[in-house]
Amino acid sequence: MQPKNIEKLFEKYNSGTATPKERALVETWYLKYKHSNPYLSPEQIQEDQKKSLDKLVKHISGEPKIVLWPRFVIAASILAFLSVGIYFLRLNKMPQQHIAINNPVKNDVAPGGNNAILTLSNGSKIVLNSAKIGKLASQGNALINKTNNGQISYKRLDNSGTSKGLAFNTATTPRGGQYQCILSDGTKIWLNSASSITYPVEFDSNERKVELTGEAYFEVAHDARKPFKVVCNGQTVEVLGTHFNINSYSDENVIKTTLLEGSVKVTSKGGVNIIKPGQQAQVENGNTIVKDVDIEEAVAWKNGFFYFQNNNIREVMRQLARWYDVDIKYEGVLPSRIFSGELPRNVNATQILDILTFKKIHYKIDGKIITVMP
């Protein structure tokens, strides 16, 4: 690929006519370039181009996929765009917002991590991220442990079949937190930021029921005798054993239940709906619709990614606010923009927010406040 062809690629990007894969390559280069060494010699640039421009052609000529920074692009095309980008910066061909990317960042916000508080039935609290590995407490007929990989788990103390009475625990994640727990029946739960789940330390003989606020991913242990129920915001999800995700944040308009495996019954004011793998039940104002969806979007957070699919700026910023534990303010009239793509959650906030400059939306950070502006 000749430099003039590469220049055309950037012109297509800036004019909005680039394909999704072409946009992915440009934007991937941008995030990586701003933290790289821009002072390569012409000989080094030429050598890099010889090694990497063929990769650029191969990726652009493939089938388009609507992703912003897909993992394969991050892995395979950084080298190409480092050399391409340096070439254009040296010739002053890049748009103005690209020329200023080496300005130092005075304020930044670190990503969230494993952080939660466990509230026991007697009201006492345990800060899980700082608790030691091993036994945390005994509740009812169960022993609570913190495992070597940082999860909390519940184990029945005896097999007498008699319960000492239901004791309830609540695991709560703050903004900027996430956590995993294994319930007494073996059900695994991943709790997203700004969420909580209340559950008995040992389930009774009739059913397994938990209450959720926020978002969680469930891998429910199969038990045909005891249905597993998740209650959240007037909705009940009932399963016997399956994998699913529920997003029930109070600042989102829709409660979304997405099924990965098994079968799920969703009950709300609007009635009862059975969903199949690859489907999502969306409950809004008591009304439920069932849609086929991309399940990767629903569980991306669990796998360490943000996943946007035709989201507006406010929808994007709500996710960032929960993960980076920040408040969002808006100034001026923002242009209408739609964001689609996958971004890592283990990077500082500025590395995510820099994508806004491509869409002519800007930001500033002041402590724990991010202001979004035109």
Legacy VTK file of the C-alpha trace (Angstrom):
# vtk DataFile Version 3.0
C-alpha trace
ASCII
DATASET POLYDATA
POINTS 374 float
0.000 0.000 0.000
1.429 3.365 -1.028
1.382 6.446 1.260
-1.240 8.099 -0.960
-3.543 5.114 -0.414
-3.024 5.355 3.330
-3.812 9.051 3.154
-7.068 8.188 1.383
-7.907 5.862 4.260
-7.624 8.716 6.751
-9.617 10.975 4.459
-12.373 8.343 4.326
-12.330 8.125 8.113
-12.647 11.880 8.585
-15.428 12.113 5.994
-17.400 9.292 7.617
-17.207 6.978 4.595
-14.752 4.416 6.042
-15.951 0.854 6.622
-16.262 -0.441 10.207
-13.016 -2.374 9.847
-11.193 0.668 8.443
-12.471 2.759 11.376
-11.267 0.079 13.781
-7.752 0.239 12.380
-7.544 4.024 12.557
-8.911 4.209 16.094
-6.752 1.345 17.366
-3.677 3.087 16.045
-4.702 6.346 17.710
-4.978 4.930 21.224
-1.692 3.081 20.943
0.191 5.860 19.174
-0.397 8.508 21.824
1.630 6.425 24.302
4.374 5.422 21.854
7.679 6.940 20.767
6.992 9.354 17.865
10.685 9.938 17.131
11.505 7.022 14.832
13.993 7.671 12.073
12.872 7.573 8.418
14.823 4.314 8.037
12.942 2.737 10.972
9.626 3.925 9.580
10.396 2.445 6.185
11.378 -0.895 7.734
8.195 -1.004 9.810
6.134 -0.270 6.738
7.708 -3.144 4.813
6.862 -5.560 7.622
3.375 -4.392 8.444
1.478 -2.737 5.594
0.542 -6.105 4.094
-1.304 -6.859 7.350
-3.203 -3.607 6.965
-4.376 -4.571 3.476
-5.460 -8.038 4.605
-7.562 -6.703 7.486
-9.224 -4.019 5.413
-10.116 -6.440 2.605
-11.860 -8.909 4.934
-15.571 -9.125 5.687
-16.784 -6.039 7.606
-17.791 -6.404 11.210
-19.284 -3.641 13.335
-16.632 -3.353 16.018
-14.549 -0.401 17.119
-11.465 -2.052 18.547
-11.897 -5.806 18.033
-9.338 -7.936 19.810
-7.834 -9.258 16.574
-7.211 -5.705 15.365
-5.503 -4.717 18.591
-3.245 -7.742 18.308
-2.446 -7.603 14.599
-2.535 -4.041 13.329
-0.820 -1.825 15.900
2.551 -2.086 14.199
1.090 -1.039 10.865
-0.594 2.040 12.232
2.345 3.098 14.364
4.394 3.485 11.206
1.520 4.895 9.158
0.569 7.363 11.853
4.087 8.634 12.379
4.390 9.151 8.647
1.334 11.379 8.566
2.250 13.331 11.661
5.642 14.142 10.154
3.897 15.453 7.031
1.274 17.323 9.089
-1.475 15.444 7.271
-3.498 14.509 10.327
-6.503 16.550 11.530
-5.900 19.092 14.283
-7.252 16.931 17.098
-4.743 14.213 16.157
-1.752 16.558 16.172
-2.228 17.362 19.855
-2.334 13.791 21.125
1.058 13.958 22.865
-0.094 16.561 25.373
0.357 15.135 28.876
-2.747 14.114 30.819
-2.908 15.984 34.100
-5.916 14.132 35.460
-6.903 10.540 34.942
-9.040 7.912 36.649
-7.923 4.348 37.251
-10.238 1.467 36.317
-12.281 -0.448 38.854
-11.398 -3.857 40.266
-12.453 -6.571 42.687
-14.121 -4.645 45.466
-17.200 -5.534 47.509
-18.692 -5.546 50.993
-20.401 -8.592 52.483
-23.164 -7.818 54.979
-23.948 -10.723 57.307
-27.327 -11.545 58.800
-26.354 -9.894 62.095
-25.557 -6.622 60.318
-21.788 -6.869 60.552
-19.812 -6.073 57.404
-16.718 -7.579 55.823
-14.638 -5.658 53.265
-13.936 -8.503 50.872
-11.054 -7.074 48.856
-8.956 -6.638 52.016
-10.165 -9.774 53.852
-7.671 -12.604 54.255
-7.923 -15.876 52.372
-9.765 -18.558 54.328
-12.683 -18.590 56.736
-14.639 -15.347 56.976
-17.588 -16.347 59.159
-20.188 -18.985 59.972
-23.829 -18.214 59.215
-26.740 -20.556 59.794
-25.634 -23.971 58.608
-22.945 -22.674 56.259
-19.285 -21.749 56.387
-18.224 -18.642 54.438
-14.760 -18.694 52.903
-12.659 -16.438 50.736
-10.990 -18.639 48.143
-7.457 -18.362 46.817
-8.713 -16.620 43.674
-10.609 -14.033 45.721
-14.171 -15.362 45.457
-16.475 -15.853 48.404
-17.979 -19.313 48.717
-20.504 -21.024 50.977
-20.185 -24.593 52.180
-22.742 -26.594 54.159
-21.450 -27.441 57.614
-23.239 -30.793 57.917
-25.481 -33.107 55.922
-28.199 -33.591 58.506
-30.831 -32.194 56.171
-32.056 -29.833 58.876
-31.634 -26.094 58.692
-30.796 -23.795 61.572
-33.063 -21.182 60.049
-32.557 -19.075 56.965
-29.789 -16.526 57.354
-29.389 -13.951 54.588
-26.235 -12.285 53.354
-25.843 -9.354 50.947
-22.861 -8.824 48.667
-22.595 -5.205 47.494
-20.211 -3.718 44.952
-19.603 0.051 44.885
-19.089 2.040 41.732
-15.718 0.902 40.482
-16.138 -2.575 41.940
-16.985 -6.106 40.852
-16.981 -9.458 42.615
-17.659 -13.174 42.299
-19.411 -15.480 44.724
-20.361 -19.144 44.837
-23.606 -19.903 46.672
-24.224 -22.963 48.826
-25.831 -24.884 45.921
-22.823 -24.285 43.667
-24.386 -21.442 41.677
-21.768 -18.957 40.482
-22.514 -15.234 40.378
-20.501 -12.401 38.851
-21.615 -9.057 40.274
-21.001 -5.919 38.228
-20.247 -2.472 39.668
-22.873 -0.566 41.693
-24.845 -3.758 42.287
-25.983 -5.962 45.151
-27.394 -9.418 45.646
-29.172 -10.778 48.724
-29.401 -14.544 49.223
-29.768 -17.170 51.960
-26.525 -18.771 53.059
-28.344 -22.087 52.686
-31.428 -22.621 50.502
-34.545 -24.259 51.918
-36.113 -27.428 50.551
-38.618 -25.721 48.213
-36.857 -23.090 46.141
-33.739 -21.032 45.625
-34.466 -17.311 45.541
-32.170 -14.274 45.456
-32.793 -10.527 45.066
-30.707 -8.414 42.704
-30.125 -4.714 42.129
-27.860 -3.601 39.313
-26.290 -6.251 37.098
-25.103 -9.822 37.522
-24.218 -12.865 35.459
-25.429 -16.246 36.739
-24.301 -19.806 36.162
-27.018 -21.654 38.038
-26.324 -25.143 39.372
-28.949 -27.551 38.020
-31.518 -28.859 40.507
-34.783 -30.114 39.018
-36.442 -30.130 42.459
-35.664 -26.497 43.269
-36.223 -23.717 40.760
-33.796 -20.811 41.009
-35.454 -17.388 41.065
-33.956 -13.926 40.690
-36.184 -11.040 41.787
-35.355 -7.518 40.594
-37.416 -4.352 40.048
-40.766 -6.143 39.920
-39.464 -8.857 37.592
-38.845 -12.523 38.446
-36.555 -14.757 36.413
-36.993 -18.480 37.053
-34.675 -21.282 35.931
-33.648 -24.796 36.885
-30.038 -24.556 35.730
-28.712 -22.177 33.108
-26.408 -19.285 32.213
-27.868 -15.792 31.922
-27.238 -12.106 32.564
-29.585 -9.559 34.141
-29.117 -5.801 33.802
-31.533 -4.023 36.136
-29.823 -0.725 36.981
-32.263 1.889 38.226
-30.828 4.541 35.890
-31.515 2.419 32.805
-34.971 2.484 31.241
-35.098 -1.223 30.407
-34.482 -4.371 32.460
-32.604 -6.791 30.215
-32.395 -10.535 30.785
-30.122 -12.275 28.292
-29.926 -16.061 28.019
-26.750 -17.891 27.025
-27.652 -21.492 27.881
-30.755 -23.383 29.002
-34.222 -21.887 29.344
-35.531 -18.950 31.332
-39.007 -17.822 32.343
-39.379 -14.083 32.834
-42.421 -12.897 34.786
-43.402 -9.234 35.014
-46.571 -7.143 35.081
-46.800 -7.639 31.341
-47.080 -11.419 31.654
-44.861 -14.476 31.332
-42.273 -15.005 28.608
-40.002 -17.969 27.921
-36.713 -17.061 26.264
-34.224 -19.249 24.445
-30.422 -19.002 24.155
-29.450 -15.938 22.159
-32.596 -14.071 23.167
-33.158 -11.167 25.529
-36.282 -10.214 27.459
-36.617 -6.445 27.718
-39.025 -5.122 30.348
-39.973 -1.450 30.186
-42.864 0.083 32.127
-44.235 -3.394 32.787
-44.260 -4.346 29.115
-42.029 -7.151 27.866
-40.604 -7.840 24.439
-38.300 -10.714 23.474
-35.544 -10.113 20.907
-32.659 -11.990 19.341
-29.462 -10.248 20.451
-25.688 -10.471 20.379
-24.988 -12.200 23.691
-21.410 -10.892 23.665
-22.786 -7.436 24.361
-24.583 -8.602 27.513
-21.622 -10.429 29.071
-18.724 -8.294 27.804
-18.360 -6.653 31.232
-17.829 -10.081 32.830
-15.080 -10.801 30.305
-13.318 -7.485 30.932
-14.739 -5.315 28.146
-17.156 -2.515 27.464
-19.352 -3.391 24.499
-21.320 -0.681 22.764
-23.902 -1.351 20.079
-25.455 1.788 18.615
-25.299 3.545 22.001
-25.592 7.315 22.376
-23.151 9.334 24.457
-25.266 9.300 27.626
-25.642 5.517 27.485
-21.888 5.178 27.068
-21.127 7.547 29.931
-23.466 5.738 32.326
-21.358 2.619 31.913
-18.140 4.558 32.399
-19.512 6.327 35.476
-20.236 3.016 37.206
-16.885 1.424 36.393
-14.621 4.420 37.025
-16.634 5.691 40.028
-17.120 9.156 38.589
-19.933 11.650 38.146
-20.794 12.876 34.665
-21.689 16.444 33.735
-22.667 17.796 30.335
-21.977 21.253 28.923
-23.346 22.792 25.764
-25.288 21.091 22.996
-23.649 17.799 22.132
-23.749 16.548 18.555
-25.765 13.411 17.944
-23.331 10.512 17.837
-23.670 6.717 17.960
-20.959 4.420 19.350
-20.414 0.759 18.512
-17.471 -1.400 19.512
-15.576 -3.285 22.188
-13.140 -1.601 24.589
-11.035 -3.006 27.453
-12.101 -2.176 31.006
-8.623 -2.494 32.525
-7.311 0.843 31.236
-7.464 4.366 32.620
-10.461 6.508 31.782
-8.649 8.787 29.329
-7.815 5.838 27.092
-11.536 5.188 26.714
-12.595 8.826 26.567
-10.181 9.633 23.758
-12.605 7.994 21.333
-14.923 10.945 21.911
-12.524 13.258 20.116
-13.002 11.220 16.959
-16.702 12.015 17.140
-16.124 15.713 17.864
-17.165 15.310 21.492
-14.651 16.442 24.099
-14.125 15.997 27.815
-12.250 17.231 30.853
-11.530 15.493 34.138
-11.560 17.262 37.486
-11.013 14.737 40.270
-13.994 12.382 40.149
-16.025 14.547 37.767
-15.922 14.062 34.000
-17.438 16.898 31.978
-18.554 16.081 28.443
-18.821 18.954 25.983
-18.893 19.710 22.235
LINES 1 375
374 0 1 2 3 4 5 6 7 8 9 10 11 12 13 14 15 16 17 18 19 20 21 22 23 24 25 26 27 28 29 30 31 32 33 34 35 36 37 38 39 40 41 42 43 44 45 46 47 48 49 50 51 52 53 54 55 56 57 58 59 60 61 62 63 64 65 66 67 68 69 70 71 72 73 74 75 76 77 78 79 80 81 82 83 84 85 86 87 88 89 90 91 92 93 94 95 96 97 98 99 100 101 102 103 104 105 106 107 108 109 110 111 112 113 114 115 116 117 118 119 120 121 122 123 124 125 126 127 128 129 130 131 132 133 134 135 136 137 138 139 140 141 142 143 144 145 146 147 148 149 150 151 152 153 154 155 156 157 158 159 160 161 162 163 164 165 166 167 168 169 170 171 172 173 174 175 176 177 178 179 180 181 182 183 184 185 186 187 188 189 190 191 192 193 194 195 196 197 198 199 200 201 202 203 204 205 206 207 208 209 210 211 212 213 214 215 216 217 218 219 220 221 222 223 224 225 226 227 228 229 230 231 232 233 234 235 236 237 238 239 240 241 242 243 244 245 246 247 248 249 250 251 252 253 254 255 256 257 258 259 260 261 262 263 264 265 266 267 268 269 270 271 272 273 274 275 276 277 278 279 280 281 282 283 284 285 286 287 288 289 290 291 292 293 294 295 296 297 298 299 300 301 302 303 304 305 306 307 308 309 310 311 312 313 314 315 316 317 318 319 320 321 322 323 324 325 326 327 328 329 330 331 332 333 334 335 336 337 338 339 340 341 342 343 344 345 346 347 348 349 350 351 352 353 354 355 356 357 358 359 360 361 362 363 364 365 366 367 368 369 370 371 372 373
